[in-house]
Amino acid sequence: MIYHLSTPAEWAEAQPAGDYTSSSRDRTLAEEGFIHCSRADQVAGVLERYYVGAGPLLLLTVDPELLTSPWQDDEIAPGVFYPHVYGPINVAAVVAVTPLAPAPDGSYEVPVLD
């Protein structure tokens, strides 16, 4: 599985459209050229670096085998790889949606992920 962080509004917008097109915080697929995702062990670091103070979030669990868009692991620094989806995430590929509520300091507790 791969994971993507979304706002509730972005996810709600994707439902009737059938495709999710937000790349990362305040960036779209059209602007970035891909959708940022993470492996289970990367989610906490992404939350800490980019999402503190973002308000309520959703952690989308994406099954790569169900994606209709291509995806790959990209090396973003020597030896550091992150999964990127090169097109919309079809909502049928999202197999779980986990709400993440911020703590008073704006940080998030990450659920146990497989």
Backbone as JSON Lines, residues from 0, in Angstrom:
{"i":0,"aa":"M","n":[0.83,-1.18,0.0],"ca":[0.0,0.0,0.0],"c":[0.88,1.25,0.0]}
{"i":1,"aa":"I","n":[0.33,2.32,-0.58],"ca":[0.95,3.63,-0.48],"c":[-0.08,4.58,0.13]}
{"i":2,"aa":"Y","n":[0.4,5.72,0.62],"ca":[-0.46,6.61,1.38],"c":[-0.37,8.04,0.85]}
{"i":3,"aa":"H","n":[-1.49,8.75,0.97],"ca":[-1.54,10.15,0.55],"c":[-2.33,10.94,1.58]}
{"i":4,"aa":"L","n":[-1.87,12.15,1.89],"ca":[-2.56,13.03,2.83],"c":[-3.45,13.99,2.06]}
{"i":5,"aa":"S","n":[-4.67,14.12,2.54],"ca":[-5.67,14.94,1.86],"c":[-6.44,15.77,2.89]}
{"i":6,"aa":"T","n":[-7.01,16.86,2.42],"ca":[-7.97,17.56,3.26],"c":[-9.33,16.9,3.05]}
{"i":7,"aa":"P","n":[-10.22,17.01,4.02],"ca":[-11.57,16.48,3.8],"c":[-12.25,17.09,2.58]}
{"i":8,"aa":"A","n":[-12.03,18.38,2.33],"ca":[-12.65,19.04,1.17],"c":[-12.14,18.47,-0.15]}
{"i":9,"aa":"E","n":[-10.83,18.23,-0.23],"ca":[-10.26,17.66,-1.47],"c":[-10.83,16.27,-1.74]}
{"i":10,"aa":"W","n":[-10.93,15.46,-0.7],"ca":[-11.46,14.11,-0.86],"c":[-12.94,14.15,-1.24]}
{"i":11,"aa":"A","n":[-13.7,15.05,-0.61],"ca":[-15.13,15.18,-0.93],"c":[-15.31,15.61,-2.39]}
{"i":12,"aa":"E","n":[-14.46,16.47,-2.87],"ca":[-14.53,16.92,-4.26],"c":[-14.25,15.78,-5.24]}
{"i":13,"aa":"A","n":[-13.4,14.87,-4.86],"ca":[-13.03,13.75,-5.75],"c":[-14.15,12.72,-5.88]}
{"i":14,"aa":"Q","n":[-14.99,12.61,-4.87],"ca":[-16.02,11.56,-4.88],"c":[-16.91,11.61,-6.11]}
{"i":15,"aa":"P","n":[-17.59,12.71,-6.4],"ca":[-18.46,12.7,-7.59],"c":[-17.67,12.67,-8.9]}
{"i":16,"aa":"A","n":[-16.47,13.23,-8.89],"ca":[-15.65,13.26,-10.1],"c":[-15.07,11.88,-10.42]}
{"i":17,"aa":"G","n":[-14.81,11.08,-9.37],"ca":[-14.23,9.76,-9.57],"c":[-12.71,9.76,-9.58]}
{"i":18,"aa":"D","n":[-12.11,10.94,-9.58],"ca":[-10.64,11.06,-9.62],"c":[-10.18,12.1,-8.61]}
{"i":19,"aa":"Y","n":[-9.08,11.81,-7.95],"ca":[-8.47,12.7,-6.97],"c":[-7.26,13.36,-7.63]}
{"i":20,"aa":"T","n":[-7.16,14.69,-7.56],"ca":[-6.11,15.39,-8.3],"c":[-5.29,16.39,-7.48]}
{"i":21,"aa":"S","n":[-5.32,16.28,-6.16],"ca":[-4.46,17.14,-5.34],"c":[-3.12,16.44,-5.16]}
{"i":22,"aa":"S","n":[-2.04,17.18,-5.38],"ca":[-0.71,16.58,-5.32],"c":[-0.15,16.57,-3.9]}
{"i":23,"aa":"S","n":[-0.21,17.71,-3.25],"ca":[0.29,17.86,-1.89],"c":[-0.35,19.12,-1.33]}
{"i":24,"aa":"R","n":[0.07,19.55,-0.18],"ca":[-0.56,20.71,0.47],"c":[-0.5,21.92,-0.46]}
{"i":25,"aa":"D","n":[-1.67,22.38,-0.85],"ca":[-1.84,23.58,-1.69],"c":[-1.24,23.44,-3.09]}
{"i":26,"aa":"R","n":[-1.05,22.22,-3.57],"ca":[-0.52,21.99,-4.93],"c":[-1.39,20.95,-5.63]}
{"i":27,"aa":"T","n":[-1.62,21.16,-6.92],"ca":[-2.45,20.24,-7.7],"c":[-1.58,19.33,-8.57]}
{"i":28,"aa":"L","n":[-2.2,18.29,-9.07],"ca":[-1.55,17.4,-10.03],"c":[-1.06,18.2,-11.23]}
{"i":29,"aa":"A","n":[-1.89,19.12,-11.72],"ca":[-1.5,19.93,-12.89],"c":[-0.26,20.77,-12.6]}
{"i":30,"aa":"E","n":[-0.13,21.27,-11.38],"ca":[1.03,22.09,-11.02],"c":[2.29,21.26,-10.83]}
{"i":31,"aa":"E","n":[2.17,20.08,-10.22],"ca":[3.33,19.25,-9.88],"c":[3.71,18.24,-10.95]}
{"i":32,"aa":"G","n":[2.71,17.74,-11.68],"ca":[2.97,16.7,-12.67],"c":[2.82,15.3,-12.12]}
{"i":33,"aa":"F","n":[2.6,15.18,-10.82],"ca":[2.39,13.89,-10.16],"c":[1.74,14.15,-8.81]}
{"i":34,"aa":"I","n":[1.27,13.07,-8.18],"ca":[0.7,13.16,-6.83],"c":[1.68,12.54,-5.85]}
{"i":35,"aa":"H","n":[2.05,13.32,-4.85],"ca":[2.97,12.86,-3.81],"c":[2.31,11.79,-2.95]}
{"i":36,"aa":"C","n":[3.02,10.7,-2.72],"ca":[2.55,9.65,-1.81],"c":[3.71,9.25,-0.91]}
{"i":37,"aa":"S","n":[3.42,8.37,0.02],"ca":[4.42,7.91,0.99],"c":[4.24,6.42,1.24]}
{"i":38,"aa":"R","n":[5.3,5.8,1.69],"ca":[5.22,4.46,2.25],"c":[4.82,4.61,3.73]}
{"i":39,"aa":"A","n":[4.42,3.52,4.36],"ca":[3.96,3.57,5.75],"c":[4.99,4.23,6.67]}
{"i":40,"aa":"D","n":[6.26,3.92,6.49],"ca":[7.29,4.46,7.37],"c":[7.65,5.92,7.07]}
{"i":41,"aa":"Q","n":[7.07,6.5,6.03],"ca":[7.37,7.88,5.65],"c":[6.27,8.86,6.07]}
{"i":42,"aa":"V","n":[5.09,8.36,6.4],"ca":[3.94,9.24,6.67],"c":[4.21,10.2,7.82]}
{"i":43,"aa":"A","n":[4.74,9.72,8.93],"ca":[4.98,10.59,10.1],"c":[5.91,11.75,9.74]}
{"i":44,"aa":"G","n":[6.97,11.48,9.01],"ca":[7.91,12.53,8.62],"c":[7.29,13.56,7.7]}
{"i":45,"aa":"V","n":[6.45,13.11,6.78],"ca":[5.76,14.04,5.88],"c":[4.81,14.93,6.67]}
{"i":46,"aa":"L","n":[4.06,14.34,7.58],"ca":[3.17,15.13,8.43],"c":[3.95,16.19,9.2]}
{"i":47,"aa":"E","n":[5.06,15.79,9.77],"ca":[5.85,16.7,10.6],"c":[6.48,17.82,9.78]}
{"i":48,"aa":"R","n":[6.94,17.51,8.57],"ca":[7.62,18.51,7.74],"c":[6.67,19.46,7.03]}
{"i":49,"aa":"Y","n":[5.52,18.95,6.58],"ca":[4.7,19.75,5.68],"c":[3.28,20.06,6.16]}
{"i":50,"aa":"Y","n":[2.78,19.39,7.18],"ca":[1.37,19.53,7.5],"c":[1.05,20.03,8.9]}
{"i":51,"aa":"V","n":[2.03,20.34,9.73],"ca":[1.73,20.87,11.06],"c":[0.89,22.14,10.89]}
{"i":52,"aa":"G","n":[-0.21,22.18,11.61],"ca":[-1.09,23.34,11.54],"c":[-2.06,23.32,10.37]}
{"i":53,"aa":"A","n":[-2.13,22.23,9.63],"ca":[-3.0,22.16,8.45],"c":[-4.46,21.92,8.79]}
{"i":54,"aa":"G","n":[-4.75,21.58,10.03],"ca":[-6.14,21.29,10.4],"c":[-6.45,19.83,10.18]}
{"i":55,"aa":"P","n":[-7.73,19.46,10.22],"ca":[-8.11,18.07,10.02],"c":[-7.65,17.55,8.66]}
{"i":56,"aa":"L","n":[-7.13,16.34,8.66],"ca":[-6.66,15.7,7.44],"c":[-7.24,14.3,7.32]}
{"i":57,"aa":"L","n":[-7.09,13.74,6.14],"ca":[-7.44,12.34,5.9],"c":[-6.2,11.64,5.36]}
{"i":58,"aa":"L","n":[-5.96,10.45,5.85],"ca":[-4.9,9.61,5.32],"c":[-5.56,8.62,4.37]}
{"i":59,"aa":"L","n":[-5.27,8.76,3.09],"ca":[-5.84,7.87,2.08],"c":[-4.9,6.69,1.89]}
{"i":60,"aa":"T","n":[-5.41,5.49,2.03],"ca":[-4.64,4.28,1.77],"c":[-4.96,3.87,0.33]}
{"i":61,"aa":"V","n":[-3.92,3.84,-0.49],"ca":[-4.08,3.58,-1.92],"c":[-3.47,2.22,-2.25]}
{"i":62,"aa":"D","n":[-4.26,1.38,-2.92],"ca":[-3.76,0.09,-3.4],"c":[-3.19,0.32,-4.8]}
{"i":63,"aa":"P","n":[-1.87,0.26,-4.96],"ca":[-1.26,0.53,-6.27],"c":[-1.77,-0.39,-7.39]}
{"i":64,"aa":"E","n":[-2.2,-1.59,-7.02],"ca":[-2.7,-2.53,-8.04],"c":[-4.04,-2.09,-8.61]}
{"i":65,"aa":"L","n":[-4.74,-1.21,-7.91],"ca":[-6.05,-0.73,-8.38],"c":[-5.96,0.61,-9.12]}
{"i":66,"aa":"L","n":[-4.78,1.22,-9.11],"ca":[-4.61,2.51,-9.8],"c":[-4.78,2.38,-11.3]}
{"i":67,"aa":"T","n":[-5.45,3.36,-11.89],"ca":[-5.56,3.41,-13.35],"c":[-4.48,4.32,-13.94]}
{"i":68,"aa":"S","n":[-3.81,5.1,-13.1],"ca":[-2.68,5.94,-13.53],"c":[-1.38,5.23,-13.17]}
{"i":69,"aa":"P","n":[-0.32,5.47,-13.94],"ca":[0.97,4.87,-13.6],"c":[1.55,5.49,-12.33]}
{"i":70,"aa":"W","n":[2.35,4.7,-11.64],"ca":[3.04,5.2,-10.45],"c":[4.42,4.57,-10.42]}
{"i":71,"aa":"Q","n":[5.31,5.19,-9.66],"ca":[6.65,4.64,-9.49],"c":[7.31,5.23,-8.26]}
{"i":72,"aa":"D","n":[8.33,4.55,-7.78],"ca":[9.16,5.09,-6.71],"c":[10.22,5.96,-7.36]}
{"i":73,"aa":"D","n":[10.29,7.21,-6.94],"ca":[11.28,8.15,-7.47],"c":[12.31,8.47,-6.41]}
{"i":74,"aa":"E","n":[13.57,8.52,-6.81],"ca":[14.65,8.86,-5.91],"c":[14.7,10.38,-5.79]}
{"i":75,"aa":"I","n":[14.38,10.91,-4.6],"ca":[14.34,12.36,-4.42],"c":[15.63,12.9,-3.83]}
{"i":76,"aa":"A","n":[16.44,12.03,-3.29],"ca":[17.78,12.32,-2.77],"c":[18.52,10.98,-2.83]}
{"i":77,"aa":"P","n":[19.84,10.99,-2.78],"ca":[20.56,9.72,-2.86],"c":[20.04,8.69,-1.85]}
{"i":78,"aa":"G","n":[19.5,7.6,-2.37],"ca":[19.0,6.52,-1.53],"c":[17.65,6.75,-0.89]}
{"i":79,"aa":"V","n":[16.98,7.86,-1.2],"ca":[15.68,8.18,-0.62],"c":[14.62,8.13,-1.72]}
{"i":80,"aa":"F","n":[13.68,7.21,-1.59],"ca":[12.65,7.0,-2.61],"c":[11.26,7.28,-2.04]}
{"i":81,"aa":"Y","n":[10.44,7.95,-2.82],"ca":[9.03,8.17,-2.49],"c":[8.18,7.74,-3.67]}
{"i":82,"aa":"P","n":[7.0,7.17,-3.41],"ca":[6.09,6.82,-4.51],"c":[5.36,8.07,-5.03]}
{"i":83,"aa":"H","n":[5.28,8.15,-6.35],"ca":[4.55,9.24,-7.01],"c":[3.59,8.63,-8.01]}
{"i":84,"aa":"V","n":[2.38,9.18,-8.07],"ca":[1.36,8.74,-9.03],"c":[1.32,9.76,-10.15]}
{"i":85,"aa":"Y","n":[1.53,9.31,-11.38],"ca":[1.62,10.19,-12.55],"c":[0.29,10.28,-13.28]}
{"i":86,"aa":"G","n":[-0.69,10.81,-12.58],"ca":[-2.03,11.0,-13.1],"c":[-2.97,11.01,-11.92]}
{"i":87,"aa":"P","n":[-4.27,11.14,-12.17],"ca":[-5.22,11.16,-11.06],"c":[-5.25,9.83,-10.31]}
{"i":88,"aa":"I","n":[-5.59,9.89,-9.05],"ca":[-5.86,8.68,-8.28],"c":[-7.34,8.41,-8.42]}
{"i":89,"aa":"N","n":[-7.68,7.3,-9.04],"ca":[-9.09,6.92,-9.16],"c":[-9.6,6.54,-7.77]}
{"i":90,"aa":"V","n":[-10.79,7.02,-7.42],"ca":[-11.3,6.81,-6.05],"c":[-11.43,5.33,-5.71]}
{"i":91,"aa":"A","n":[-11.61,4.47,-6.69],"ca":[-11.72,3.03,-6.42],"c":[-10.4,2.44,-5.92]}
{"i":92,"aa":"A","n":[-9.28,3.12,-6.16],"ca":[-7.98,2.64,-5.69],"c":[-7.75,2.99,-4.22]}
{"i":93,"aa":"V","n":[-8.59,3.85,-3.65],"ca":[-8.47,4.23,-2.25],"c":[-9.27,3.23,-1.43]}
{"i":94,"aa":"V","n":[-8.55,2.39,-0.69],"ca":[-9.18,1.28,0.01],"c":[-9.48,1.58,1.48]}
{"i":95,"aa":"A","n":[-8.97,2.7,1.99],"ca":[-9.29,3.13,3.36],"c":[-9.05,4.62,3.47]}
{"i":96,"aa":"V","n":[-9.86,5.25,4.31],"ca":[-9.73,6.68,4.59],"c":[-9.72,6.83,6.1]}
{"i":97,"aa":"T","n":[-8.61,7.34,6.64],"ca":[-8.45,7.46,8.08],"c":[-8.37,8.93,8.47]}
{"i":98,"aa":"P","n":[-9.33,9.43,9.27],"ca":[-9.26,10.82,9.72],"c":[-8.08,11.04,10.67]}
{"i":99,"aa":"L","n":[-7.42,12.17,10.51],"ca":[-6.32,12.57,11.39],"c":[-6.66,13.93,11.97]}
{"i":100,"aa":"A","n":[-6.88,13.99,13.27],"ca":[-7.19,15.25,13.94],"c":[-5.91,15.81,14.55]}
{"i":101,"aa":"P","n":[-5.68,17.1,14.38],"ca":[-4.45,17.67,14.95],"c":[-4.53,17.78,16.47]}
{"i":102,"aa":"A","n":[-3.39,17.63,17.11],"ca":[-3.26,17.88,18.54],"c":[-3.27,19.4,18.75]}
{"i":103,"aa":"P","n":[-3.37,19.88,19.98],"ca":[-3.36,21.33,20.23],"c":[-2.13,22.05,19.65]}
{"i":104,"aa":"D","n":[-0.99,21.35,19.57],"ca":[0.21,21.98,19.01],"c":[0.27,21.89,17.48]}
{"i":105,"aa":"G","n":[-0.77,21.34,16.85],"ca":[-0.81,21.26,15.39],"c":[-0.2,20.0,14.82]}
{"i":106,"aa":"S","n":[0.37,19.14,15.66],"ca":[0.98,17.9,15.19],"c":[-0.1,16.81,15.08]}
{"i":107,"aa":"Y","n":[0.28,15.67,14.53],"ca":[-0.64,14.56,14.31],"c":[-0.07,13.27,14.86]}
{"i":108,"aa":"E","n":[-0.94,12.43,15.36],"ca":[-0.55,11.08,15.76],"c":[-0.85,10.18,14.57]}
{"i":109,"aa":"V","n":[0.14,9.44,14.14],"ca":[-0.01,8.56,12.99],"c":[-0.51,7.2,13.46]}
{"i":110,"aa":"P","n":[-1.58,6.69,12.84],"ca":[-2.03,5.36,13.21],"c":[-1.01,4.31,12.79]}
{"i":111,"aa":"V","n":[-1.11,3.13,13.37],"ca":[-0.24,2.03,12.98],"c":[-0.61,1.61,11.57]}
{"i":112,"aa":"L","n":[0.37,1.59,10.68],"ca":[0.14,1.24,9.27],"c":[0.91,-0.02,8.93]}
{"i":113,"aa":"D","n":[0.36,-0.79,8.01],"ca":[1.04,-2.01,7.56],"c":[2.14,-1.67,6.58]}
